[in-house]
Amino acid sequence: MNALKKVKNAMFPPPAYSEDGRAQWPSRTSFLLASMGGAMGFGNMLRYPSQVYNNNGLQWFIPYLMAITCLAIPLLILEIAIGQAHRSGTVISFNALDNRLRGVGLSMVFTGYCICVYYVPLLSWVWVYFRNSFQAAPFAWTGRAEDFFYNDVVIQKAKVEGEISGGSVQSYSTYPNTAVSGELIGWTILSWLIVWLCINKGVSITGRVVYFTIGLPIIMTVALLGRAVSLDNAGRGIKLYFGEWHSDKLAGGKIWQEATGQVFYSTGVGFGYFTAYASYNSQFASAVQDSIIICVSNAAYEVVAAFIAFGVVGFMNMMPEEGGEELGTYSLGFLTYPVAIDQMPGAPFWAIVFFLTLILLGISSSYAMLDGLVTVLCDSEYGRKHKHVTVASFCTVVSCLLSFMFCTEFGYDLLNATDRWANNIALLFAAFCECYGSTTVYRWVDVVGQVGWPAFGTYNFGYLGGLIMGCAIAHSVSAEAGAGAGFGLFIVCTIIALFIARTPDSLAPRFFGKHALLQRFWWLAFYQGNQLRRDLNITVAVGKNWSIPWPWAICLRYIGAPVLGIIFSFSYPAFTPDRSDSLEVWGFFVAHCVVFVAIAGFLLPRFLNILVPTERRGEGTRGYASQVILGSDDIRVSRGVENGDQDSSGLESGSDKGFDEKVDTTMDKMGK
């Protein structure tokens, strides 16, 4: 027994702990690999190639790279930086920004959990193919790829269609076939068991299994790449990917919407696990550098892995046709790839490599999403009374039981409906709230103290109201009319806010400090995001670490939030023709639970007190302290003041007395 215990401790030693007593990753590499594992999954291997195929040509990379730079990287920096600075999962980290943002943190975890519950049953499909790969050709799917997938794997049965007449639903679709697939149940249980083994002991074990769950898929991807590009006629498919240019596609909205969506989904922001993983990182690690490494590595992986798909496309002579059928994620992974592998020399070997790669990528994504929830529960008042393994085991068992509904004869349709609305509504709304809340709600007291409530309310009404009204008019009238109305309302409200605002007595930096109107505009438009950047840099930009740059907050508030809001608005017109399908209605309802959680958390934050320890509930309730830095290790943080950083703050340098007088004066003004 002692020998076995020594072997166990050698392979999975107890976790190291930071000075604050929180478990810590074995190394920076472990953190990066775990984060990359959460991001890398079916979205890279299957969804990305299908999106590029449907928008073939080098022009795809223009919106794709812009979305990475202006959307994915800024959001990733936010999630990693707050987790690292506040040493907790999403709920407590967003509570530390403002207690009304607790719901945003919970909505992110809820979204990731919803996806995790159906993501593991999706892995059971891959397991079926993997099992059938251990036989000499012909495979079980040879000559009957579609029949094998729909009838033997997902056992899809026909539904009774609903009816829409006169603009209203007359009857809802029903799914009379409800039998359970024993094989899918078995593979689902096995997948959940592997997920549990990867997280049950926390980062001490997760930080080691990632070398296998991420390292091996990368090696196998390289092997598959070599095989794919050497196939007959593979060059024609690769030319479709990297050798054509269709500038006319950039004039339409389709390629921009799909490239932005792909970057967002494949990066993994909005699920909550980046914040959870970062909380176990060294508090003074380089969050900006880590974020860029994770995002760039994820993008590089899917860009390179797509050569496999396009080698197969050329081999199968699957040239896209104008107005023809588009290539979907499932059709590529479970129809196109198996048929192509069947025709390769050494087919069983390549089938095993391909499906094992998908399994490992899926496992790493699954335990990352579940870990986001486990971290939130372990950090809560009640969860701290129990061991990590107890919380992880409870979450795994409940999740496994919930996922059985996707192993039924209606499970394929249920999975599609849940996936559709979890991504198009829940995920987009949670990420929108991240961008908007962190740059609009954070330290709002300072802005109100400088320019007054009327100006603050008017400006933000124009921002949010313009976005909502613009999207509504765009869908009901035309895109041009929507853009004109949205920008028009925003501009009018901004002008009104500038003229009714008080002139700030705390000077804006550089150019904005030269005129009263410019000062007011800076306080209304840029102060909160810029101050969040400065506050986080106290922790994440220590020593030679990269600082969060000044355009970061602008990208979140004026690029990320509007883009996510616009994409989100497409969900409602898309639901209208499917509102008679009972499973679509179910998925639509579940997705709106995330919306409800975020809004309810904003209006009634105290109802989420159960997820925030008593001693940390007041972190997000701050007094007025304009332009002073809040540092997590600052002995004066409880007073909202940091000694020594007065650049562009309008405060006198030197003694603490200057700070005290400034705070006292501004607090008196607030009281008046």
C-alpha positions in Angstrom: 0.0 0.0 0.0 2.8 2.4 0.8 4.4 1.7 -2.5 1.2 2.4 -4.3 0.8 5.6 -2.3 4.3 6.7 -3.3 3.6 6.0 -6.9 0.4 8.0 -6.7 2.1 11.0 -5.0 4.9 10.9 -7.6 2.4 11.0 -10.5 -0.1 13.3 -8.9 1.5 15.1 -5.9 -0.6 17.4 -3.7 -1.0 20.9 -5.1 1.3 23.7 -4.3 -0.3 26.7 -2.6 0.1 30.4 -3.0 0.8 32.8 -0.2 -2.9 33.4 0.1 -3.6 29.7 0.6 -5.1 29.1 -2.8 -4.1 26.0 -4.8 -1.7 26.8 -7.6 -0.8 25.3 -11.0 2.3 23.1 -11.0 3.8 25.4 -13.7 2.9 28.2 -16.1 3.0 25.6 -18.9 0.3 23.6 -17.1 -2.0 26.7 -16.9 -1.4 27.5 -20.6 -2.1 24.0 -21.8 -5.2 23.7 -19.7 -6.5 27.0 -21.0 -5.7 26.0 -24.6 -7.4 22.6 -23.9 -10.6 24.4 -23.0 -10.4 26.4 -26.2 -9.4 23.7 -28.6 -12.1 21.3 -29.5 -14.7 20.4 -32.2 -14.9 24.1 -33.0 -11.3 24.0 -34.3 -11.3 20.6 -36.0 -14.8 20.6 -37.5 -16.6 24.0 -37.2 -13.7 26.1 -38.5 -13.1 24.2 -41.7 -16.8 24.1 -42.5 -17.1 27.9 -42.0 -14.0 28.5 -44.2 -15.4 26.1 -46.9 -18.7 28.0 -47.0 -16.7 31.3 -47.4 -13.7 29.9 -49.3 -10.8 32.2 -50.2 -8.1 34.3 -48.5 -10.6 37.1 -47.9 -11.9 35.0 -45.0 -8.8 36.0 -43.0 -9.6 39.7 -43.0 -12.7 39.5 -40.8 -11.2 36.5 -39.0 -8.0 38.3 -37.9 -9.9 41.5 -37.1 -12.2 39.6 -34.8 -9.2 37.9 -33.0 -7.6 41.3 -32.5 -10.6 43.4 -31.5 -12.8 40.8 -29.8 -11.2 37.6 -28.7 -8.0 38.9 -27.2 -9.5 41.8 -25.3 -12.2 39.5 -23.7 -9.6 36.9 -22.9 -7.4 39.5 -21.2 -10.5 40.6 -19.1 -11.4 37.1 -18.0 -7.8 36.1 -17.1 -6.9 39.4 -15.5 -9.8 39.5 -13.1 -9.5 35.9 -12.1 -5.8 36.3 -11.4 -6.2 39.6 -9.6 -9.2 38.6 -7.4 -8.2 34.9 -6.9 -11.6 33.4 -7.5 -14.1 32.1 -10.1 -16.4 34.2 -12.2 -19.0 35.1 -9.6 -16.7 36.5 -7.0 -14.4 38.1 -9.6 -17.2 40.0 -11.2 -18.6 40.8 -7.8 -15.2 42.4 -7.1 -15.8 44.7 -10.1 -19.3 45.6 -8.9 -21.7 43.6 -6.8 -24.4 44.1 -9.5 -22.2 42.1 -11.9 -22.5 38.9 -9.9 -25.2 37.7 -12.3 -22.8 38.2 -15.2 -20.3 35.8 -13.6 -23.0 33.2 -12.9 -24.5 33.5 -16.4 -21.1 32.7 -17.9 -20.8 29.5 -15.8 -24.4 28.6 -16.5 -23.7 28.9 -20.2 -20.6 26.8 -20.0 -22.4 24.2 -18.0 -25.3 23.9 -20.4 -22.9 23.3 -23.2 -20.9 20.8 -21.2 -24.0 18.7 -20.4 -24.7 18.1 -24.1 -21.0 18.2 -25.2 -20.2 14.9 -23.5 -23.1 13.0 -25.1 -21.8 14.3 -28.4 -18.5 12.6 -27.6 -20.4 9.3 -27.3 -21.0 9.5 -31.1 -17.3 9.7 -31.6 -16.8 6.7 -29.3 -19.1 4.7 -31.6 -17.0 5.5 -34.6 -13.8 4.9 -32.6 -15.0 1.4 -31.6 -15.9 0.6 -35.2 -12.4 1.7 -36.4 -10.8 -1.4 -34.8 -11.8 -3.6 -37.8 -10.4 -4.2 -41.2 -12.2 -2.4 -44.0 -15.0 -2.3 -44.9 -16.1 -0.2 -42.0 -19.6 -0.2 -40.6 -20.2 3.0 -42.4 -18.8 1.9 -45.8 -21.3 2.7 -48.5 -23.9 3.9 -46.0 -22.4 6.9 -44.2 -25.6 8.9 -43.7 -27.6 5.8 -42.8 -25.0 4.7 -40.3 -24.8 8.1 -38.6 -28.5 8.8 -38.3 -29.8 5.3 -37.7 -27.0 3.4 -36.0 -25.2 6.2 -34.1 -27.7 8.9 -33.1 -30.8 6.7 -33.7 -32.8 9.7 -34.9 -36.5 9.1 -35.4 -39.0 11.2 -37.3 -41.0 13.7 -35.4 -44.6 14.8 -35.8 -44.4 18.3 -37.3 -46.1 21.3 -35.6 -48.2 23.8 -37.5 -48.0 27.6 -37.8 -51.0 29.3 -39.4 -52.0 32.9 -39.6 -48.9 33.9 -37.8 -49.6 31.9 -34.7 -48.7 28.4 -33.5 -51.6 26.0 -34.0 -49.8 22.9 -32.7 -46.4 22.0 -31.5 -44.2 19.2 -32.8 -44.0 16.0 -30.9 -41.4 13.3 -30.6 -43.2 10.0 -29.9 -40.1 7.9 -30.0 -38.3 8.1 -26.6 -36.2 5.0 -26.4 -32.7 5.2 -24.9 -29.6 4.0 -26.6 -27.7 1.7 -24.3 -24.5 2.1 -26.2 -24.6 5.9 -26.1 -25.4 5.8 -22.3 -22.4 3.6 -21.8 -20.0 5.8 -23.7 -21.4 8.9 -22.0 -20.8 7.4 -18.6 -17.2 6.5 -19.6 -16.7 10.1 -20.9 -17.9 11.6 -17.6 -15.7 9.2 -15.7 -12.7 10.5 -17.6 -13.8 14.1 -17.0 -14.0 13.4 -13.3 -10.6 11.8 -13.2 -9.2 14.9 -14.8 -10.6 17.4 -12.2 -11.4 15.5 -9.0 -8.2 16.6 -7.2 -8.1 20.1 -8.7 -5.2 21.7 -10.5 -2.7 19.3 -9.1 -4.1 16.5 -11.4 -5.5 18.7 -14.1 -2.1 20.4 -14.5 -0.6 17.0 -15.4 -3.2 15.3 -17.5 -3.2 18.3 -19.9 0.1 17.2 -21.2 -1.6 14.1 -22.5 -5.1 15.5 -23.5 -3.5 18.4 -25.4 0.0 17.1 -26.3 -1.2 13.9 -28.0 -3.9 15.5 -30.1 -1.4 18.0 -31.4 1.0 15.2 -32.4 -1.9 13.2 -34.1 -3.0 16.4 -35.9 0.4 16.7 -37.4 0.2 13.1 -38.5 -3.2 13.6 -40.0 -2.0 16.7 -41.7 0.8 14.8 -43.4 -1.6 12.2 -44.6 -4.3 14.7 -45.9 -2.0 16.9 -47.9 -0.5 13.9 -49.6 -3.8 12.6 -50.9 -4.6 12.6 -54.6 -5.9 16.0 -55.7 -5.4 17.5 -52.2 -3.8 20.5 -53.8 -7.1 21.5 -55.4 -8.7 21.6 -52.0 -5.8 23.5 -50.4 -6.0 26.1 -53.2 -9.7 26.5 -52.3 -8.4 27.4 -48.8 -5.3 29.5 -49.4 -5.1 30.1 -53.1 -8.3 32.0 -54.1 -9.5 35.5 -53.5 -13.2 36.6 -53.7 -13.3 40.3 -52.7 -17.0 40.5 -53.5 -17.8 38.3 -50.4 -16.4 41.1 -48.2 -19.3 43.3 -49.3 -21.9 41.1 -47.7 -22.5 40.6 -44.1 -22.4 36.8 -44.1 -18.7 36.4 -44.0 -18.2 39.0 -41.3 -20.9 37.4 -39.1 -19.6 33.9 -39.5 -15.9 34.8 -39.0 -16.7 36.8 -35.9 -18.9 33.9 -34.6 -16.2 31.4 -35.3 -13.5 33.3 -33.5 -15.8 33.8 -30.5 -16.9 30.2 -30.3 -13.5 28.6 -30.8 -11.6 30.8 -28.4 -13.9 29.8 -25.6 -14.5 33.2 -24.0 -17.8 33.6 -22.1 -17.8 30.1 -20.6 -16.1 31.1 -17.3 -13.3 28.6 -17.2 -10.5 31.1 -18.1 -11.3 33.1 -15.0 -11.4 29.9 -12.9 -8.1 28.7 -14.3 -6.5 32.1 -13.9 -7.5 32.2 -10.2 -5.1 29.3 -9.6 -2.3 31.1 -11.4 0.4 33.2 -9.7 -1.3 36.5 -8.8 1.4 38.4 -10.5 1.8 36.4 -13.7 1.7 38.1 -17.0 -2.0 37.9 -17.9 -1.7 39.9 -21.1 1.1 37.7 -22.5 -0.7 34.5 -21.4 -3.9 35.7 -23.1 -2.2 36.4 -26.4 -0.3 33.1 -26.3 -3.6 31.2 -25.7 -5.5 33.1 -28.3 -2.8 32.9 -31.0 -2.1 29.2 -30.3 -5.8 28.4 -30.6 -6.1 30.3 -33.9 -2.9 28.7 -35.2 -4.1 25.3 -34.4 -7.4 25.6 -36.3 -5.8 27.4 -39.2 -3.2 24.5 -39.6 -5.8 21.8 -38.8 -8.0 23.1 -41.6 -5.4 21.9 -44.1 -6.5 18.4 -43.2 -10.1 19.2 -44.1 -9.2 20.9 -47.4 -6.9 18.0 -48.3 -9.9 15.8 -47.9 -12.1 18.2 -49.8 -9.8 18.1 -52.8 -9.5 14.3 -52.5 -13.3 13.9 -52.5 -13.6 16.6 -55.2 -16.1 18.6 -53.1 -16.0 22.0 -54.8 -18.4 24.6 -53.3 -21.2 25.7 -55.7 -23.0 29.0 -55.8 -26.3 28.5 -54.0 -25.3 24.9 -53.3 -25.6 23.0 -50.0 -23.2 24.3 -47.3 -20.9 22.1 -45.3 -21.9 21.7 -41.7 -19.9 20.8 -38.6 -21.6 17.4 -38.1 -21.6 16.5 -41.8 -17.8 17.2 -42.0 -17.0 15.2 -38.9 -19.3 12.3 -39.2 -20.0 12.0 -42.9 -17.2 13.5 -45.0 -14.2 12.5 -42.9 -15.3 8.8 -42.4 -16.0 8.4 -46.1 -12.6 9.9 -47.0 -10.7 7.7 -44.4 -12.5 4.7 -45.8 -10.8 5.3 -49.2 -7.3 5.8 -47.7 -4.5 3.1 -47.6 -4.2 1.9 -44.0 -7.8 3.2 -43.3 -8.2 1.6 -39.8 -5.0 3.3 -38.5 -6.1 6.7 -39.7 -9.7 6.2 -38.5 -8.3 5.4 -35.0 -6.0 8.4 -35.0 -8.7 10.8 -36.2 -11.4 9.8 -33.8 -9.0 9.5 -30.8 -8.0 13.1 -31.6 -11.6 14.2 -31.5 -12.2 12.3 -28.2 -9.2 13.9 -26.5 -10.0 17.4 -27.7 -13.6 16.9 -26.5 -12.5 15.6 -23.1 -10.2 18.6 -22.5 -13.0 21.1 -23.4 -15.6 19.2 -21.3 -13.6 19.2 -18.0 -12.6 22.8 -18.5 -16.3 23.9 -18.8 -17.2 21.8 -15.7 -14.2 23.2 -13.8 -15.7 26.6 -14.2 -18.8 25.6 -12.2 -16.7 23.5 -9.7 -14.5 26.5 -8.9 -17.5 28.8 -8.3 -19.1 26.3 -5.9 -15.8 25.6 -4.1 -15.3 29.3 -3.6 -18.8 29.9 -2.2 -19.6 30.1 1.5 -21.1 26.6 1.6 -18.7 25.0 -0.8 -15.6 25.9 1.2 -16.9 23.5 3.9 -16.4 20.6 1.6 -13.4 19.0 -0.1 -12.8 19.8 -3.8 -13.2 16.1 -4.7 -16.7 16.1 -3.1 -17.9 19.1 -5.0 -16.3 17.8 -8.3 -17.9 14.4 -7.8 -21.4 15.8 -7.1 -21.2 18.0 -10.2 -20.1 15.1 -12.3 -22.8 12.8 -11.2 -25.6 15.4 -11.7 -24.2 16.3 -15.1 -24.0 12.7 -16.1 -27.6 12.1 -15.2 -28.8 15.2 -17.0 -26.8 14.2 -20.2 -28.8 11.0 -20.5 -31.6 12.9 -22.2 -29.3 13.4 -25.2 -28.9 9.6 -25.6 -32.5 9.1 -26.6 -34.2 8.7 -30.0 -35.0 12.5 -29.8 -31.6 13.3 -28.4 -30.0 14.4 -31.7 -32.8 17.0 -32.2 -32.6 18.0 -28.6 -28.9 18.5 -28.8 -29.1 20.6 -31.9 -31.8 22.8 -30.4 -29.9 23.3 -27.2 -26.6 23.9 -29.0 -28.2 26.4 -31.3 -29.7 28.6 -28.6 -27.0 28.2 -26.0 -24.5 29.6 -28.5 -26.7 32.1 -30.3 -28.4 33.6 -27.2 -26.9 32.5 -23.9 -23.2 32.7 -24.8 -23.5 35.9 -26.8 -25.6 37.7 -24.1 -23.2 36.6 -21.3 -20.2 37.9 -23.3 -22.1 41.2 -24.2 -22.7 41.7 -20.5 -19.0 41.1 -19.8 -17.9 43.8 -22.2 -20.7 46.3 -21.3 -20.7 45.7 -17.5 -17.0 45.9 -17.0 -16.7 49.2 -18.9 -20.0 50.8 -17.9 -20.9 49.6 -14.4 -17.4 49.4 -12.9 -16.7 52.5 -10.7 -19.8 54.3 -12.0 -19.8 56.3 -8.7 -16.7 58.2 -9.8 -18.4 59.3 -13.1 -21.6 60.3 -11.4 -19.6 62.3 -8.9 -17.7 64.2 -11.6 -20.5 64.8 -14.2 -23.7 64.1 -12.4 -26.5 61.6 -12.7 -28.4 63.2 -15.6 -25.4 63.2 -17.9 -24.3 59.7 -16.9 -27.9 58.4 -17.5 -28.4 60.2 -20.8 -25.1 59.0 -22.3 -25.7 55.4 -21.4 -29.3 55.5 -22.5 -28.1 56.7 -25.9 -25.4 53.9 -26.0 -27.7 51.0 -25.0 -30.9 52.4 -26.4 -29.2 53.2 -29.7 -28.0 49.6 -30.0 -31.4 48.1 -29.2 -33.3 50.5 -31.4 -30.8 50.2 -34.3 -31.0 46.4 -34.3 -34.8 46.4 -34.0 -35.2 48.8 -37.0 -32.6 47.0 -39.0 -34.5 43.7 -38.8 -37.9 45.3 -39.3 -37.1 47.9 -42.0 -33.6 47.8 -43.4 -30.0 47.6 -42.2 -29.3 51.2 -43.4 -32.3 52.6 -41.5 -31.3 50.7 -38.3 -27.7 52.0 -38.5 -29.0 55.6 -39.0 -31.5 55.4 -36.1 -29.0 53.7 -33.7 -26.1 56.1 -34.4 -28.5 59.0 -34.5 -29.9 58.3 -31.0 -26.4 57.8 -29.6 -25.0 61.0 -31.1 -28.0 63.1 -29.9 -27.8 61.7 -26.4 -24.1 62.2 -26.3 -24.5 65.9 -27.3 -27.2 66.4 -24.7 -25.1 64.6 -22.0 -22.1 66.9 -22.7 -24.1 70.1 -22.3 -26.0 69.0 -19.1 -22.9 67.5 -17.5 -21.0 69.3 -14.7 -17.4 70.2 -15.5 -15.2 67.7 -13.7 -12.8 68.9 -11.1 -10.5 65.9 -11.7 -8.6 66.6 -14.9 -8.7 64.2 -17.8 -5.4 63.1 -19.2 -3.5 64.7 -22.0 -5.6 65.9 -25.0 -8.9 65.5 -23.1 -7.9 67.8 -20.3 -7.6 70.8 -22.6 -11.3 71.8 -22.8 -14.3 71.4 -20.6 -16.4 69.6 -23.2 -13.5 67.2 -23.9 -13.1 66.5 -20.2 -16.8 65.7 -19.9 -16.6 63.4 -22.9 -13.7 61.5 -21.5 -15.4 60.9 -18.2 -18.6 59.7 -19.8 -17.0 57.6 -22.6 -13.6 56.4 -21.4 -13.1 56.7 -17.7 -14.5 53.4 -16.4 -12.7 51.1 -18.9 -9.5 53.0 -18.5 -9.7 52.9 -14.7 -10.3 49.2 -14.8 -7.2 48.8 -16.9 -5.2 50.9 -14.5 -6.5 49.0 -11.5 -5.8 45.6 -13.0 -2.3 46.6 -14.1 -1.3 47.1 -10.5 -1.5 43.3 -10.2 -0.9 41.8 -13.7 1.7 44.3 -14.9 4.2 43.9 -12.1 7.9 44.0 -13.0 8.6 43.1 -16.7 5.0 41.8 -17.3 3.2 43.3 -20.2 0.7 46.0 -19.3 -2.9 46.0 -20.5 -2.7 48.7 -23.3 -5.0 51.7 -23.4 -7.0 50.5 -26.6 -8.2 47.4 -24.6 -11.1 49.1 -22.9 -12.1 50.9 -26.1 -12.3 47.5 -27.9 -14.4 46.0 -25.2 -17.0 48.9 -25.0 -17.1 50.2 -28.5 -16.3 47.2 -30.7 -16.9 44.0 -28.7 -20.2 44.9 -27.0 -21.9 46.4 -30.2 -20.7 43.5 -32.4 -21.9 40.9 -29.9 -25.2 42.8 -29.5 -25.8 42.9 -33.3 -25.0 39.2 -33.7 -27.3 38.4 -30.7 -30.1 40.3 -32.4 -30.2 37.8 -35.3 -31.4 35.1 -32.9 -35.0 36.3 -32.6 -35.8 36.5 -36.3 -34.2 33.0 -36.7 -36.5 31.6 -34.0 -39.7 32.7 -35.6 -40.1 30.0 -38.2 -39.1 27.3 -35.7 -41.3 28.3 -32.8 -43.7 25.4 -33.4 -41.0 22.9 -32.6 -41.2 21.9 -29.0 -37.5 21.1 -28.6 -36.5 24.5 -30.2 -38.8 26.2 -27.7 -37.1 24.2 -24.9 -33.6 25.3 -26.1 -34.9 28.9 -26.5 -36.2 28.8 -22.9 -33.0 27.4 -21.4 -30.9 30.0 -23.2 -33.1 32.8 -21.7 -32.5 31.4 -18.2 -29.0 32.8 -18.7 -30.4 36.2 -19.7 -32.6 36.1 -16.7 -29.7 35.3 -14.3 -27.6 38.2 -15.6 -30.5 40.7 -15.4 -31.8 39.4 -12.0 -28.2 39.6 -10.6 -28.0 43.2 -11.7 -31.3 44.2 -10.1 -31.2 42.0 -7.0 -27.5 41.1 -6.3 -28.2 40.0 -2.7 -30.0 36.9 -4.0 -26.6 35.6 -5.1 -25.0 36.1 -1.7 -24.9 32.3 -1.3 -22.2 32.2 -3.9 -20.0 34.9 -2.3 -18.3 34.4 1.1 -19.4 36.9 3.7 -16.0 38.6 3.9 -16.0 39.3 0.2 -19.5 40.5 -0.4 -18.5 44.1 0.1 -15.7 44.1 -2.4 -17.9 45.4 -5.2 -19.4 48.3 -3.2 -17.1 51.2 -3.5 -17.2 54.8 -2.4 -16.2 57.8 -4.5 -12.5 58.0 -5.3 -12.0 59.5 -8.8 -8.9 58.4 -10.7 -7.2 56.7 -7.7 -5.9 53.2 -8.3 -7.3 50.2 -6.5 -4.7 47.6 -5.9 -5.6 44.2 -4.4 -2.4 44.1 -2.2 -2.6 47.8 -1.3 -3.0 48.3 2.5 -5.3 51.3 1.7 -7.6 49.4 -0.6 -10.4 49.5 1.9 -10.3 53.3 1.5 -10.1 53.2 -2.3 -6.7 54.9 -2.4 -3.3 53.9 -3.6 -0.2 55.9 -2.6 2.1 57.0 -5.3 0.2 56.9 -8.7 -1.0 60.4 -9.5 -0.2 60.7 -13.1 -3.1 62.4 -14.9 -5.2 62.1 -11.8 -5.2 65.7 -10.8 -3.9 64.9 -7.3 -0.9 66.3 -5.6 2.0 64.0 -5.2 3.8 63.5 -2.0 2.1 62.8 1.3 -1.0 60.8 2.2 -2.5 64.0 3.3 -3.2 65.0 -0.3 -5.1 61.9 -0.9 -7.1 62.2 2.3 -8.1 65.8 1.5 -9.1 64.9 -2.0 -11.3 62.0 -0.9 -12.8 64.0 1.9 -13.6 66.9 -0.5 -15.2 64.7 -3.2 -17.2 62.7 -0.6 -18.6 66.0 0.7 -19.5 67.0 -2.8 -21.3 63.7 -3.4 -23.2 64.1 -0.2 -24.4 67.6 -1.3 
